Amino acid sequence: MTFNLDFHTALYQFGLIAVFVFALTGALTAAKKELDILAFVFVGIVTGIGGGTIRDLLLGTAQVFWIADPSYLSVCIVASIMTYFFAHWVIKIDRILLWMDAAGIALFAVLGTGKALSYEVAPLVAILMGVMSSTLGSAIRDLMLQTKLVIFEPEIYVTACLLGSLSYVVLDLFGVSELPNILISSGAAFILRILAIELDLRFPSFKLSKLQNREIRKQQHKP
């Protein structure tokens, strides 16, 4: 019982760290756009808690998670302000942030899936909720700042989240208890994402043939 309690406490603390890292990466994008401090904070908040917010709204939870516990909002604000003043230093630990971000998206995908299942949604919906929890914040950030969406990059990112969410649902269906399920599922997602980072794993992009390109250009130039 004590171990289980300690595990959930550790999960909560790691979740706060993950949100902090998400907000840092969001604020770094604002730094590259040379925005002001309020923009840093707004972008950091959106990146840190945006995905979980949409998940909770779609699930119809009694309270969105960061309203029930404002600590998540606080760490986003702190991370964003820190980035504004120390952006040049934060950029230097970009590789470390990539690894921490990988751990964060892995955990959030799994926890988001678990939360969705607790609302007795269909397994497929729970998987989607998990992926949204870990990726939508970054997607909204990229749309706001008019940069290429990270979720559309060929490097494996969303797929790692999908693996974590799918693993959690499958193991849950087989009756695996929560603690080992979280560890196994988030571990699988984390390993896949790290392999993608270190080995530059990516899916091949769709390529139009020269003939198809000519046909598309013809259609675009028709009055």
C-alpha positions in Angstrom: 0.0 0.0 0.0 2.8 2.4 0.9 4.8 1.5 -2.2 1.7 2.1 -4.4 1.2 5.5 -2.7 4.8 6.4 -3.2 4.6 5.3 -6.8 1.6 7.6 -7.5 3.4 10.5 -5.7 6.5 9.9 -7.9 4.2 9.9 -11.0 2.7 13.2 -9.9 6.1 14.8 -9.4 7.4 13.5 -12.6 4.3 14.8 -14.4 5.0 18.2 -13.0 8.6 18.0 -14.3 7.3 16.8 -17.7 5.0 19.8 -17.9 7.9 22.1 -17.0 9.9 20.6 -19.8 7.0 21.0 -22.3 6.7 24.6 -21.3 10.4 25.2 -21.7 10.3 23.8 -25.3 7.3 26.0 -26.0 9.0 29.1 -24.7 12.2 28.3 -26.7 10.0 28.4 -29.8 8.9 31.8 -28.7 12.5 32.8 -28.2 13.3 31.9 -31.8 10.5 34.2 -32.9 11.9 37.0 -30.6 8.6 37.5 -28.8 8.0 39.4 -25.6 7.7 37.9 -22.1 3.9 37.6 -22.1 4.0 35.7 -25.4 6.6 33.4 -23.8 4.3 32.7 -20.9 1.3 32.1 -23.1 3.1 29.8 -25.5 4.7 27.9 -22.6 1.3 27.4 -21.0 -0.3 26.2 -24.2 2.5 23.8 -24.9 2.6 22.5 -21.3 -1.1 21.9 -20.6 -2.9 22.3 -24.0 -3.1 18.6 -24.8 -4.4 17.5 -21.4 -6.9 20.4 -21.4 -8.5 19.3 -24.7 -8.5 15.7 -23.4 -10.4 16.7 -20.2 -12.9 18.8 -22.1 -13.7 16.0 -24.5 -14.0 13.5 -21.7 -16.3 15.9 -19.8 -14.3 15.7 -16.5 -15.6 17.5 -13.5 -12.6 19.9 -13.6 -9.8 20.3 -16.1 -6.7 18.9 -14.4 -4.8 22.2 -14.0 -7.9 23.9 -12.6 -8.2 21.2 -10.0 -4.4 21.5 -9.3 -3.0 24.9 -10.3 0.6 23.6 -9.7 0.6 22.6 -13.4 -0.1 26.1 -14.4 2.5 27.5 -12.0 5.3 25.4 -13.4 4.4 26.4 -16.9 4.7 30.1 -15.9 8.0 29.6 -14.1 9.5 27.6 -17.0 8.4 30.3 -19.5 9.8 33.2 -17.5 13.1 31.3 -16.9 13.4 30.7 -20.6 12.9 34.4 -21.3 15.8 35.4 -19.1 18.1 32.4 -19.7 17.2 31.3 -23.2 20.9 31.2 -24.3 21.7 28.8 -21.5 18.5 26.6 -22.1 19.4 26.2 -25.7 22.8 24.7 -24.6 21.0 21.8 -22.9 18.8 21.1 -26.0 19.9 17.4 -26.1 19.0 16.8 -22.5 15.6 18.5 -23.1 15.0 16.1 -26.0 15.5 13.1 -23.7 13.3 14.7 -21.0 10.6 15.5 -23.5 10.7 11.9 -24.7 10.1 10.7 -21.2 7.3 13.3 -20.7 5.4 12.4 -23.9 5.7 8.7 -23.1 4.3 9.2 -19.6 1.5 11.6 -20.7 0.4 9.3 -23.5 0.0 6.4 -21.0 -1.6 8.5 -18.2 -4.0 10.1 -20.7 -5.0 6.7 -21.9 -5.6 5.5 -18.4 -7.6 8.5 -17.5 -9.8 8.0 -20.6 -10.4 4.4 -19.7 -11.5 5.4 -16.2 -14.4 7.2 -17.9 -15.3 4.0 -19.6 -14.8 5.1 -23.2 -14.0 2.7 -26.0 -10.4 1.5 -26.2 -9.9 3.2 -29.6 -11.1 6.5 -28.1 -8.8 6.0 -25.0 -5.8 5.5 -27.3 -6.6 8.7 -29.2 -7.0 10.6 -25.9 -3.6 9.4 -24.8 -1.9 10.6 -28.0 -3.7 13.9 -27.8 -2.6 14.4 -24.2 1.0 14.2 -25.2 1.1 15.9 -28.6 -1.7 18.5 -29.0 0.0 21.1 -26.9 3.0 21.2 -29.3 0.7 21.1 -32.3 -1.3 24.2 -31.1 2.0 26.0 -30.3 3.3 25.4 -33.8 0.0 26.6 -35.4 0.1 29.7 -33.2 3.7 30.6 -34.2 3.2 29.5 -37.8 6.0 26.9 -37.7 6.1 23.4 -39.2 4.0 21.1 -37.0 6.3 18.8 -35.0 3.6 16.1 -35.3 4.0 16.1 -39.1 7.8 15.7 -39.0 8.9 12.4 -40.5 11.0 11.6 -37.3 9.1 9.2 -35.1 7.2 11.3 -32.5 3.5 10.6 -32.6 4.2 7.0 -33.3 6.0 6.7 -29.9 3.0 8.1 -28.1 0.7 5.8 -30.1 2.8 2.8 -29.0 2.5 3.8 -25.4 -1.2 4.3 -25.5 -1.9 1.1 -27.5 0.4 -0.9 -25.1 -1.5 0.4 -22.1 -4.9 -0.6 -23.6 -3.7 -4.0 -24.6 -2.1 -4.8 -21.3 -5.2 -3.5 -19.5 -7.4 -5.8 -21.5 -5.2 -8.7 -20.4 -5.7 -7.7 -16.8 -2.2 -6.3 -16.1 -2.3 -4.1 -13.0 -1.8 -0.4 -13.2 1.7 0.0 -11.8 3.5 -2.5 -14.2 1.3 -1.4 -17.0 2.4 2.2 -16.7 6.0 1.2 -16.4 6.0 -1.2 -19.4 3.9 1.0 -21.7 5.6 4.3 -21.0 9.0 2.5 -21.2 8.1 1.2 -24.7 7.1 4.6 -25.9 10.2 6.2 -24.3 12.6 3.7 -25.9 11.1 4.1 -29.3 11.3 7.9 -29.1 15.0 7.7 -27.9 15.9 5.3 -30.8 14.3 7.8 -33.2 16.4 10.6 -31.8 19.7 8.8 -31.6 19.4 6.7 -34.8 17.4 9.3 -36.8 14.6 6.8 -37.3 11.8 8.2 -39.5 9.1 7.1 -41.8 9.6 7.6 -45.5 7.7 10.6 -46.8 5.2 10.2 -49.7 6.7 11.3 -53.0 4.7 12.5 -56.0 5.9 11.3 -59.4 7.0 13.9 -61.9 3.8 13.2 -63.9 1.6 13.8 -60.8 3.4 17.0 -60.0 2.8 18.3 -63.5 -0.9 17.4 -63.2 -1.2 19.2 -59.9 0.4 22.3 -61.3 -1.9 22.2 -64.3 -4.9 22.1 -61.9 -3.6 25.0 -59.8 -3.2 27.2 -62.9 -6.7 26.5 -64.3 -8.9 29.6 -64.2 
